[in-house]
Amino acid sequence: MTGGELARVRAQLVKFARDVRELYRRERQRTRQLEDALEELNRSYFSTMETLAFLIEAKDVGTRRHLDRTRDLAMALTRVIDPDLAARPETAHGFLLHDIGKIGIPERLLLKTGPLNPSEWTVMRTHPVVGAHIVTPIRVLGDAVDVVRFHHERFDGDGYPHGLRGEEIPLAARIFSVVDAFDAMTSDRPYRKARDVPEALEELRRCAGSQFDPDVVEAFVTLSQKDETLVLPETHEQHAHHHPPSSSTIIPG
């Protein structure tokens, strides 16, 4: 190969390398654009879900700030129990969206002022599954679905919708069920006044090992003693909530 031929080959290789780099740059740019578009779509989906959750809450004036209260308190408890879990954005998302499935429950049941009958309660119990179906396709929500689907499971296996037991229940759901019940007990209901904080904590302890994970309950009690401001009850307007025919169960809000 002559010197001129070698120079031409070298020039062609250099051009080919430039072309490959340019193609790679454009491909990376397109990939970033697609990722940005997907992230924006996911944010839009979450924003829509958040709006729906607050709309469901707004149907009952007595549940005002229930979503914010339970999310904030559950996050404080999660930071104590599992800081890594608390650092994941989807954990807070799950706490906030826990009742999103109630969008699929007939309004006549959501707004009923008295207890639900057994057939109505069967319908109400579908909301965790409905919520999971809504949340699952939204990638940015990740494991938020665990709280949505499992926050009504019980530690002893008598919960719903799947009857999971003990550590079969994801930790975030076990944490939230304690906080949700505490918020329910310290809120006024048409058929009873709110319990004070010490009484509510004692009831959580009574139900530890049956309805609730005992380690989570103990962590919650300890947290409440270290920072009483976290659990100080707000002024709640009276509101109706629905419960199954079992007087021995704490019914979350």
N, C-alpha and C positions, 0 to 999 in steps of 0.2 A: 504494500500500500504506500503510495507516494505521500509526501508531506501535505500536498493540497487535499488529497482524499481524506487523510487523517484529520485535517482541520475541519473539513465539511462534516465528517461523522461527529466530531466533537461538538460542533455548532448545533447539529441536529439533536444530540443528546441533551445539550444545555436547554434548547427550546422545549424538548419533550419534558424535561424536569420542571421547567417553568409552567408548562401547560398542566402538568399533574398537580403542582402546588396550587395553581389557580382553581382547578376543579375541586381540590380538597378544601380550599378556603370557601368556595361558594357552597359546597355541600355542608360544611360546618355552619355557615351562615344560615342556610335553609333549615338545618336541624335546630339551631337556636331559635329561629323564628317560629318553628313548629312547637318547640318546647314552651316558648313564651305564650303562644296562642293557647296551648293546652292548659298552662298554668292560669291564664286569665279566664279560660272557660271554667276551670275548677273553682276559682275564686267566685265567679259569677254564680255557679251552682250553690256554693256554700252560702253566699249572701242571700240567695233565694230561700234556702232551707232555714236560715236564721230568721228571715222575715216571716216565713210560715210559722215557725215555732212561736214567735212573739204574737202573731195573730191568734194562734190557738190559745195562748195564755190570756190574751186580751178579752176573749169571750166571757171570762169570769173575772170580775173586778177583784175578787178576793185572792186571786193567784198572782196579783201584780208583784213583780220582782222575784217571784219564786225561781225563775230560771237563773237570774243573776245571782241570787243568794246561794242557791245550791251549787252553781258552778264555782263561785269564789270559795265557798267553804270546802267543797270537795277538792279543789286545787290545793288549798292550804294543807288538808289532810294528806293528799298524795305526795306533797313535797316532804312530809315527815316519813311516810312509809316507803316510798320509792322515788327518789329524786329524778332518776332517769326517766321513769314513766311520766312524771310531772313536766319534764322538759320537752316532751313530744307534743306538738301543737294539736294533734288529733285527740289527745286526752281531754283538753278543755272543750274541743268541739263536741265530743261525745256527751260530756256533762250538760252542755247547753242544749243539745238537740235530743235529749233522752226521750222526750214525749212527742217527737215529730210525727210518729205514727198515728196520733190521735186525729190527724187530718182525715184519716179514713174512717173515723167513727161517726155515726150519725149525730147531728147536732142535738137532736132531742135527747140523746143519752148524755152528751157532754154537759148540757144545760139542765138536766133533771135535778130538781132541788132535794129530792129524797134518795134513799138507798136504791140501788139497782136490784131488780129481781134476778133470779138465777140465769134466765135466758139472756137478759140484757148484760149481765156480767160476763157471760161467755163471749159476747161480741166485744165488750170492752177489753177483754184479755188478749184480743188479737193485735192490739196496737204495737207491742214490741216487734212483732214479725212484720207488720206493715211498715213500721219505721225502718227496720233493717233493709227491707227491699228498696226503700227510697234512698237510703244513705249509701248502700254498697257500691253502686256504679260510680260514685264520685271519688276519684282517686285521691284527691287531697285530704279527704276525711279519714282514709286509712282505717285504723283500728277503732275509730269512733263508733263503728258498728257494734263493737262488743258491749258498750254501755247501752246503746239503743236497744239491742236485742235481749240483753241478759239482766237488766237492772231490777227486774221483778223475780229473779230466781232467789231461792232461799238456801241457806247453808245446809239445811237438813234435807234438801231435795224436794220439798213440798211446794216450790214456787212454780212459776210459769215463764215462758211458754214450753220449755223443754225438760223441766224437772232436773236440772243439773244439781250436783251436790258438791259441797266443799270447794276444793281448789279446781274442780272442773269449771267453775264460774270464773271468768277472767277477773283479775285483781281490780281493774278500774270499775267494773260493775259491782264488785263486793264493797268497794269504798263508797261508791255513789249510793248504794241502797241504804247504808247507814245514815249518810247525810240527808237523803231524801226523807227518810222516816223521821229524823230529828226535826227537819223543817216542818213536816206535817204535824208533829206533836206540839210544836211551839207556835202553831197558827190557830186562830179561832175557827170553829166550825159552827154551823147552825145548831147542831145537836150537842155541842160542848164548848167550853172555853179552852183557850190554849193552856197547855201545861207550862209550869215554870221550868227553867233550865235544869235544876237539880233533879226534878221528878222525871223529866224526859231522859236525862242521862241514866237514871236508875232503871228506867224501862228498857233502854238499849242494853244495859247489862243483863237484865232479866232474860232478854231474848237472844243474848250471845250464845252461839253454839246451836241454836235452832233456826231463827230467822237470819241471823247475822254471823259473819266471820268474827270469832271472839277476839282475834288479834287486832282486827280493824276497829272493833268497838273500844278496846282498851287504848289504842292509839288515839282515838277520837276523844275519849274521856280525858286522857293526859293532855292533849292539845287544848281542850277547853279549860283545863285548870291552869295551864301556862299562860293563856291569852284569852281572858274572859270576853274581851271585846268581839272576838270572832263569833261567839254564839249568843250574844245579847239579842233577845227577840226585838223585832221591830213592831210597830203598831200595825196589826193586820186587820183588814176589814173581814167581817164574817163571810164565809163562803162555803159552798157545798162541794164535797168530793165524794166519789163513789167507792164503795167497798163491798167485798164479798161477804157472805154470811158467816163471819168468824170473828168473835169478839176477842180472841186471844192473839190476834195478829195486829201489828202496827201497820197501818195503811199509809204508804207514802203519799205526798202531795202531788 
